[in-house]
Each structure stands twice: as structure tokens, then as C-alpha cells.
Amino acid sequence: MEIVDKAEISRVSILPYHSIGKHKYPKRVMIYSNDLFRTSTQDRLDIIKKIFDKKGKDYNSGGAKYNTRYTHQI
């Protein structure tokens, strides 16, 4: 991924998209589209992590319940 090479960042947080708030869209007269928002599979997240590993980029995954001590450092 070219964008990974060009990114001048120190760390990336890999967070899976979820559909927990999906029910709120009709209340706000918004359209929820599965074409735009798809939940991530574990396989897809693993592929993304491997890309960052190959590029030597630092990342963490899991979201708010994890803190930086679980950060993956190459």
C-alpha cells in the first residue's frame, strides 16, 4: 500500500468498523448504506496488520479497551 509508505506518522490504531449505532440513522433522517459501511472480518484486520508489519510501521489494535502498552513495535 503506497499510502502506508508515504504516511509520516508514528503510530496507527487499527479499529474495526461496527454497526452498533445503525439503528440511529432513521431517527436522524439519515440513510445507512451497507455498501459504504461494512463490518470488518478478523481476516481483513489480520491482512491490514501484516501490511503494517511488512512496512515496519508501529500500530495498535482493539480500540479504547486497550492501552498503548499493547502497542505492536517492530
VEXKOL-30632 format. One record per residue: residue in one letter; x, y, z of N, C-alpha, C in turn. Coordinates in steps of 0.1 Angstrom, whole numbers. Layout:
% residues N
+------+-------+-------+-------+-------+-------+-------+-------+-------+-------+
| code |   n_X |   n_Y |   n_Z |  ca_X |  ca_Y |  ca_Z |   c_X |   c_Y |   c_Z |
+------+-------+-------+-------+-------+-------+-------+-------+-------+-------+
|    a |     X |     Y |     Z |     X |     Y |     Z |     X |     Y |     Z |
...
+------+-------+-------+-------+-------+-------+-------+-------+-------+-------+
% end
This chain:
% residues 74
+------+-------+-------+-------+-------+-------+-------+-------+-------+-------+
| code |   n_X |   n_Y |   n_Z |  ca_X |  ca_Y |  ca_Z |   c_X |   c_Y |   c_Z |
+------+-------+-------+-------+-------+-------+-------+-------+-------+-------+
|    m |     8 |   -12 |     0 |     0 |     0 |     0 |     9 |    12 |     0 |
|    e |     7 |    20 |   -10 |    15 |    32 |   -12 |    13 |    42 |    -1 |
|    i |     1 |    43 |     4 |    -3 |    53 |    14 |     5 |    50 |    27 |
|    v |     7 |    37 |    30 |    15 |    33 |    42 |    29 |    38 |    41 |
|    d |    35 |    37 |    29 |    49 |    42 |    27 |    50 |    57 |    29 |
|    k |    40 |    65 |    24 |    40 |    79 |    24 |    36 |    85 |    38 |
|    a |    30 |    77 |    46 |    24 |    83 |    59 |    36 |    87 |    68 |
|    e |    36 |    99 |    72 |    45 |   104 |    82 |    39 |   104 |    96 |
|    i |    37 |    92 |   101 |    30 |    90 |   114 |    39 |    81 |   123 |
|    s |    36 |    82 |   136 |    44 |    74 |   145 |    36 |    61 |   149 |
|    r |    23 |    62 |   148 |    15 |    50 |   152 |     2 |    51 |   146 |
|    v |    -3 |    39 |   142 |   -17 |    38 |   137 |   -25 |    29 |   146 |
|    s |   -38 |    33 |   148 |   -47 |    25 |   155 |   -56 |    18 |   145 |
|    i |   -56 |     4 |   145 |   -64 |    -3 |   136 |   -77 |    -7 |   144 |
|    l |   -88 |    -1 |   139 |  -101 |    -3 |   146 |  -111 |    -9 |   136 |
|    p |  -117 |   -20 |   140 |  -128 |   -25 |   131 |  -140 |   -16 |   131 |
|    y |  -146 |   -14 |   119 |  -159 |    -7 |   119 |  -170 |   -16 |   125 |
|    h |  -179 |   -10 |   132 |  -190 |   -18 |   137 |  -203 |   -11 |   133 |
|    s |  -214 |   -18 |   135 |  -227 |   -13 |   132 |  -236 |   -11 |   144 |
|    i |  -230 |    -9 |   155 |  -238 |    -7 |   168 |  -248 |     4 |   167 |
|    g |  -244 |    15 |   161 |  -253 |    27 |   160 |  -262 |    27 |   148 |
|    k |  -263 |    16 |   141 |  -271 |    16 |   129 |  -285 |    20 |   131 |
|    h |  -291 |    16 |   142 |  -305 |    20 |   145 |  -308 |    35 |   146 |
|    k |  -297 |    43 |   148 |  -299 |    57 |   150 |  -301 |    65 |   137 |
|    y |  -297 |    59 |   126 |  -298 |    66 |   113 |  -312 |    70 |   109 |
|    p |  -322 |    61 |   110 |  -336 |    66 |   106 |  -341 |    77 |   115 |
|    k |  -338 |    77 |   127 |  -342 |    87 |   137 |  -337 |   101 |   133 |
|    r |  -325 |   101 |   126 |  -319 |   114 |   122 |  -321 |   116 |   107 |
|    v |  -330 |   110 |   101 |  -333 |   111 |    87 |  -320 |   109 |    79 |
|    m |  -313 |    99 |    82 |  -300 |    96 |    75 |  -302 |    82 |    69 |
|    i |  -295 |    80 |    58 |  -295 |    67 |    52 |  -283 |    59 |    56 |
|    y |  -285 |    47 |    61 |  -274 |    38 |    64 |  -272 |    29 |    52 |
|    s |  -260 |    28 |    47 |  -257 |    20 |    35 |  -247 |     9 |    38 |
|    n |  -251 |    -3 |    36 |  -241 |   -14 |    38 |  -230 |   -13 |    28 |
|    d |  -232 |    -7 |    17 |  -222 |    -5 |     6 |  -211 |     4 |    11 |
|    l |  -214 |    14 |    19 |  -204 |    23 |    24 |  -198 |    18 |    37 |
|    f |  -205 |    12 |    46 |  -201 |     8 |    59 |  -202 |    -7 |    60 |
|    r |  -191 |   -14 |    60 |  -192 |   -29 |    63 |  -183 |   -32 |    75 |
|    t |  -188 |   -41 |    83 |  -181 |   -45 |    95 |  -168 |   -53 |    90 |
|    s |  -158 |   -52 |    97 |  -145 |   -58 |    93 |  -145 |   -72 |    98 |
|    t |  -140 |   -81 |    90 |  -138 |   -95 |    95 |  -124 |   -96 |   101 |
|    q |  -122 |  -106 |   110 |  -109 |  -107 |   116 |   -98 |  -110 |   105 |
|    d |  -102 |  -117 |    95 |   -92 |  -120 |    84 |   -87 |  -107 |    78 |
|    r |   -97 |   -98 |    75 |   -93 |   -85 |    69 |   -84 |   -77 |    78 |
|    l |   -87 |   -77 |    91 |   -79 |   -69 |   101 |   -65 |   -76 |   101 |
|    d |   -64 |   -89 |   100 |   -51 |   -95 |   100 |   -43 |   -92 |    88 |
|    i |   -49 |   -91 |    77 |   -42 |   -86 |    64 |   -37 |   -72 |    66 |
|    i |   -45 |   -63 |    72 |   -40 |   -50 |    74 |   -28 |   -49 |    83 |
|    k |   -29 |   -57 |    94 |   -18 |   -58 |   103 |    -5 |   -63 |    96 |
|    k |    -6 |   -72 |    88 |     5 |   -78 |    81 |    12 |   -67 |    72 |
|    i |     3 |   -59 |    66 |     8 |   -48 |    57 |    17 |   -39 |    66 |
|    f |    12 |   -35 |    77 |    20 |   -26 |    86 |    32 |   -33 |    91 |
|    d |    32 |   -46 |    94 |    44 |   -53 |    98 |    54 |   -53 |    87 |
|    k |    50 |   -55 |    75 |    60 |   -55 |    63 |    66 |   -42 |    61 |
|    k |    59 |   -31 |    64 |    64 |   -17 |    62 |    71 |   -12 |    74 |
|    g |    71 |   -20 |    85 |    78 |   -16 |    97 |    72 |    -5 |   104 |
|    k |    58 |    -4 |   103 |    51 |     7 |   110 |    46 |     2 |   123 |
|    d |    45 |    11 |   133 |    40 |     8 |   146 |    25 |     9 |   146 |
|    y |    18 |     0 |   152 |     4 |     0 |   153 |    -1 |    -6 |   166 |
|    n |   -14 |    -2 |   169 |   -21 |    -9 |   180 |   -35 |   -13 |   175 |
|    s |   -41 |   -22 |   181 |   -54 |   -26 |   176 |   -63 |   -29 |   188 |
|    g |   -76 |   -27 |   186 |   -86 |   -31 |   196 |   -94 |   -20 |   202 |
|    g |   -90 |    -7 |   200 |   -98 |     4 |   205 |   -96 |     8 |   219 |
|    a |  -106 |    14 |   225 |  -104 |    20 |   238 |  -101 |    11 |   249 |
|    k |  -105 |    -2 |   248 |  -103 |   -11 |   259 |   -88 |   -15 |   261 |
|    y |   -80 |   -11 |   251 |   -66 |   -14 |   251 |   -58 |    -1 |   253 |
|    n |   -47 |    -2 |   259 |   -39 |    10 |   261 |   -26 |     8 |   253 |
|    t |   -17 |    18 |   253 |    -5 |    18 |   245 |     5 |     7 |   249 |
|    r |     4 |     1 |   261 |    14 |    -9 |   264 |    12 |   -22 |   255 |
|    y |     0 |   -23 |   249 |    -2 |   -34 |   240 |     2 |   -30 |   225 |
|    t |     8 |   -19 |   224 |    12 |   -15 |   210 |    22 |   -24 |   204 |
|    h |    21 |   -27 |   192 |    30 |   -36 |   185 |    41 |   -28 |   179 |
|    q |    53 |   -31 |   184 |    65 |   -23 |   179 |    74 |   -33 |   171 |
|    i |    78 |   -28 |   159 |    86 |   -36 |   151 |   101 |   -33 |   154 |
+------+-------+-------+-------+-------+-------+-------+-------+-------+-------+
% end
